[in-house]
Amino acid sequence: MNLFDKIHNYQLVTRLDEAGVYPVTSHEKAWLALMLANPSAAEIFEPATLDKLRRLTHIPESESTEQERVVEKAQTQAKQLWSPFVRTLRRIILGKNHIKITAATNKGPVFRNQRGVPYKLEYSLAKKAWYLIWLNMSSNRLITTPLHLIRSVDELHIEDVWYDSFLPTISEQIQQRKQMAKIVIIRRYNAELQRILYAFSCFDKEVAFDPESQVYTITLHFLSDEQEFILSRIRFLGLRVKVVENDQLKQRMAESAMNALARYTESPL
């Protein structure tokens, strides 16, 4: 591609970006059409939204070959990832209203008719489950509840100003939960940078490179309840990485190494 073509393409992409237009390739359109053909799409989207997306991504049968190329074999029993509460809670959060929720806990007891402020819906890649982050008004505590433990949700209509008045409290409690860790990649594994970054792909991170030492440093930002998943990723990467900042993670990794060593050096039965 010559210089004038590059300049033209850059200007074109810049103008599209300023106009809020995102160009979609035919390949991306074909994959989206394939995903919309999945039966679970009807549970995720409103009927009108789904119908519009299917019309926009319609591909003539003569051009549709992706379905024939994708063959799934030896599939294990799939866990239901979708929850009927996602759409309801999303609408309540966007409407800035309160909720009255009845939910069980991991230990069994059910708490009924708890009034709260719904803040965010999150999907955990580690646990393959949806979670609701909400502020319990009786305890003024931020709670993360798996959607599969929720028994019922009722919407309580309030003024937007009242909903917004709880946001500083929620933000403060989220900040208190945040943690940071620095992980360095052992230099001889620099060639596997892409694989290592993929292991931490679901976390906010910053990557720095020191040209003198040829060392990559990954700074991870995560919540305290995600620590176990971070540890599992570090154990998975083994000798490729080392935790250099975050005393709690370093202590847990040292304990794991000692336990493994004791298991394999114990006297035979």
N, C-alpha and C positions, 0 to 999 in steps of 0.2 A: 504494500500500500504506500503510495507516494505521500509527500508532505501535505499537499493540498487536500487530498482525501481525508487525511487524519484531522486537519483543521475543520473541514466541513462536518465530519462525524461528531467532533467534539462540540461544535456549535449547535448541532441538531440535538444531541443528548442534553445539553445545557438548557436549551429552550423547552424541551419536553419536561425536564425536571422542574423548571420554573412554573410551568403550566399545571404541574401536578399530574402529568400523564406518564404512565409506566408502560413501555412497549413490551409486548409478550411475543416470544418466538413461537413458531408453529409447533416446535417440539414441546415447549412448555404448555401450550394450549392443548395438545393431544394428551399429555399426562394429566392435566386438570380435568379434562373430559372423562378420562378413565377413572379418576378418583370420585367424580360426581356420580358415576355409574354404580358405585358401591352402595349396597342397601343401607348402610349406616348414615349415608349423606342425608337421608330423609329425616333422621333424628337430630342432626346437627343444625341444619338450616331451616328457616321458615319456608313454607311451601312457595310463596311468591319469590323469595330470594333464590331458592333452588331452581325454580323454573327459569328465571332470568339468566342465571349462570349457565344452565344447560343450553339455552338458546345462543348465548354469546360464545360458547365453546363448541358449538355443533360442528362436526366434521363429516363430510360426505363419506358414505360407507366405502367408496372406492379408494379413499385416502387413509382410512383408519386401519392401521396395521399393528398398532401397539398391543392390542388385546391378544393378537396371535403370538407376539413375541414374548409376552410375559406368561410363564408357566410356573405355578407354585406347586411344589411337591413336598411330601413328608411333613405337612404342616402339623404342629402340635396344637392341642386344644387351646384356642385363643381365649384370653381373659377379656371380659366385657370392659372396654375402656371408657365408654360413654356413660354418662349419668343423666337421667331425665331432669335433674335439678340444675344442670348447667345453664340451660336456656332461661329458666325462671330466675335464677340468681343473677345472671348477666343483665336481664331486663331491670331487676330491682336496683342493682348497683348503678346502672346508667341513669335510672330515674332518681337516684339519690334519696332512696327511702330506707326505712328501718325494716327489720325482720323480727318475727316471732318464730323461734326455731325449737324443734324437739329433736334431740340427737343423743345417741348412745356414746359411750366411751370405749376405748380399747379394753378396759378392764371389766366392762359389762353394764354398769349403772346407766340409766336413761335420765337425762335432764329435760324436763318438759317446759314448754312455753317460756324460753329464755329470750328476753328482748335484747337486740344487739344492732350494731352498725356494720353492715357488710362492706368490706373494703376491696377485696380482690379474689379472683379465681386463679388458681395456679395448677399446672399439671406437672407432676414429679416424674421425670424420666427414670429415676432410680427405682421408684416403687410402682411405676405405671398406674398412677391413681390421681384423681382430681381432688383438690383441697379448696376449702373456703377459709379465707383469712377474715376474721370479724372481731369486733370489739364487744365484749360482754358488758352491758351497761350496769348490771348489778355488782360485778366485781371490778369493773374498769380495767379488765385484763384482755390483752390481745390473744385470741385463740385460733389455732389452725385445726380445722375439723375435716377429716376425710368425708367426701360426699356419700360414700357407701354407708356411713354411720348415721346419716341424717334420715329421720323418719318423716318429718313434715316441715314445711316452710310457709309462713303467711306474710304477706306484704303489709306494712304499716305506712301509710302515706303521711309525709311530713314536708315542711318547707325546706328548700335547698339550703337556706342559711343555717338551719339547725343541723343538717347533715354535715355541712362544711365545718361547723364548730368542733366536731370530734376529730377532724383530720390531724391537727397538731399533736393530739395525744397518741394517735395511731402511728404517726411518723416518728415520734420520740421513742416509742416502744420498739419499732422496727430497727431504729438506729442502735438501740441497746443490744439487739440480737446479732448485729452484723459482726463478722470476723474477717480477718485478713491473714493470708499466708503467702510466703514467698518460697517458691520451689525452683531449684536450678536443675538444668539438664546436664548430666555428666557429659563432658565434651566428646567422648568417643561415640556417643549416640546422637550427635547433632543431625546426622542424616535421617533420623527418625522423627524429626521435629513435627511433621504433619500428623503422624500417628499419635504422638504425645499430646499435641494440642487438641486432637479430636477427643481424647479421653476426658478433657475438661471443657468440652464444647458447650455444655449447658450452664456454665457459670460465667459471670462477668470477670474478665481477666485483662491484664496488660502484659505484653511481652517486650522485654528489653534485651538488647544484645551488646555485649562488651567486645569490641573488635580486638582489644589487646589480649584478653584471656580466652577469646573465642567461646564464651559461655553465654547461654540463653537463660534468662531469669523470668519466670512466670509469676505474676502477682495475682492471686485469686481473691475475689470478694464473695462471701457467702454468708448464709444465716447459720446460727448455731445448730439448728436441727438438721442441717445438711452435712454436718461434720462426718458422720459415718459413711456417707457416700464418697466424700473426698478421700477418706482413708482407704476405702475399697479400690478407688482408682489408683492411688499411690502404690498399694500392694500389687495391683495388677501390672503396673509399669516396672516394678522390681528395681533392678540395678540402674535403670535409665535415669531416675530422678532422685533428688534429695531435698528434704524440707530444711530450709535454713532459717525461717522465721515463723513462729507460732509454737510456743512452748508446749501447748496441749497436744498438738498434732505430733510433735517430735517425741513426747513422752509416750503417746499411744503406739507409735511406730516402734519405739524401743521395747515396749512391753510385748508387742506382737513378735518381734525378733527373738526375744528371750524365751517366750513360750514355745516358739517353733524349735529353737535350739534345744530346750529341755525335753521336748517330745522325741527328738531324734537322737538324744544322747543318754536317755534313760536306760537302765539295765534291762536286759531281755527277761521276759516273763518265764 
